[in-house]
Amino acid sequence: MKRQKMSNILKNIGNTPLVKLETISQELECNLYAKCEFMNPGGSIKDRIALAMVEDALGCGKLHSNHIVEPTSGNTGIGLAMVCAVKKIQLTIVMPESMSKERREIISHFGAKLILTDAALGMQGSIDKAKEIEQNEGAVMLKQFENPANPRIHYISTGKEIAESLDKKVDIFIAGVGTGGTISGAGIYLKEVADATIIAIEPEESAVISGKEKGAHKIEGIGAGFIPINLDKDLLDAIVTVNGESAMRRASQLAKEEGLFVGISSGANIAGIYRLAKEQDIKGKNIVTVLPDSASRYQSTALFNG
């Protein structure tokens, strides 16, 4: 079959493979499928929202300054850096200094300006700094934690792709919460077309959605330390907490048993599924999760050096 040519790399965002995790499926006696979001051109699920938010801003005439500033834990920053490079938009990324060295280097390599904030202040520190830049420099903040283009793109793409791959036979959709966009957008779609059970995963050490205090944790990409506006809490049927050590252990398991070179948040999703299996009967059920990014951006972290 002749492959289509693309006018630019952004046309290759989305339509990622849905892969059955055979070894884990056999162990847990279920049908576990994972959406391989690390196969997006920028290397993560955040490519989807980066393109959607930029195109929405352009379409609404918001980018009069041609300068975007965005607080991010890394993957959205990388996605935006790729999108802005193609679209010739100036970009400033603000992120906590605790994020991996690889994420910082990739953002800079795409030509974006990178500003690091105090790790102790978490994502809120980066948000506050981005607001300051927005006010002082006239940049436009896309506000991924509340931008409706975020969950909307997951509704019309991620959720729809999953449903089509499994002929709408999805019993459980389980995913970590960062901005809330993935689980809210894809979750609403899968609830509508498949009556799927929607389960959120958050760090045990910072389980704010569960009503606990925020805290430091090792699962980059989820657990922002506050409840994002884009998270539809009413959609959630359950919340599962996992700790950083179990997330890293499951990420390593995915590499060794399934041949999937994925990051810590992917491991967190799998750790959540193992915990779910202890709490309820999942035998024979079709369970879907996402693998948000690649392990290549964690090689300086405890995932490899723990």
Phi, psi and omega in degrees: 000133181287129180278142180290144173271148182252142179286333172199171187295336182294337179291347183265006178283134179092183183053044179282156181293147170253117189244135175281132177270091190298313184296313180291323178302317180294318181297317183267358179057043176224181174249098185260123180242144180233131177277117188277074184289343176292350180271002170295155187299329177271001173091007179203170178297336184289348174303323182299310184284330178301310180295317182297316182291320179294314181294325176295317179295319178295317181294330180270359180073023182280337187270052180295331181273349185056032181222120178252139170235136182213130172279136185202152175277359174140302187293321176295323177299318178294315178300315179295321180298319177294312182298315182292329176297316180292320185268002177059050178246135177292137184224133171240125179251133178243125182214154177298144182293347181282349181290155189299149179304320181298317180300316180298315183293322180295316179301313179295323181296328177283354176099005179278153173277136183241128176239129181257141179243164183304125181301326182295338180273353179061203180294332181297325177297321178290322178297316180297319179293319179297321178297322178297317179294321178301316182287319186276331186246359178074015178285161180253124177266127183281339174057064184302333182286344180227354182291120182295342177294338180293294178296331182297319181291328177287331176292312186275347180238291185303307181298316180296318179298317179298312181299317180293322181295329184248020180051039178066016180261078180238118180272318183223133170243123185230129184204154177287157181249117172250276174277343184091354185292315183297306185291327180285311182292303179294323181297316178299317180298314183289331174292319182292313188267338184233359184053041182288149171280132184250122184236128180265148176241135175220161181293135178301326184282350181212059189272064185289329179293329178278001178093009180267174178284151176286154179199171178289144178208172187253007184261088181298135176105340175230170177068064184288347180095003175208167179268112183290148178301325182287354177274119176272090184298329180293339180287332189286130175270336179197160175233131179243134177255144178223151178264165184299322181296317180292325178297316180291323178297318180288328176296319177294322177299318179300322178292313186284327185256332184243355180070027183249115183270083189236167187274186187293322180292331173295317177298324178297320179297318179291320177300322178295323179291320177297320179293320178300320181297334177280336186264336180210165181280115179246010183301131177078358183275150174272112183244134181236136173225181178239150172249093193297324183206178184269154176290346183299336179264019178231015187291344177263003185259181180295344177300326179252334188242021183280000000 
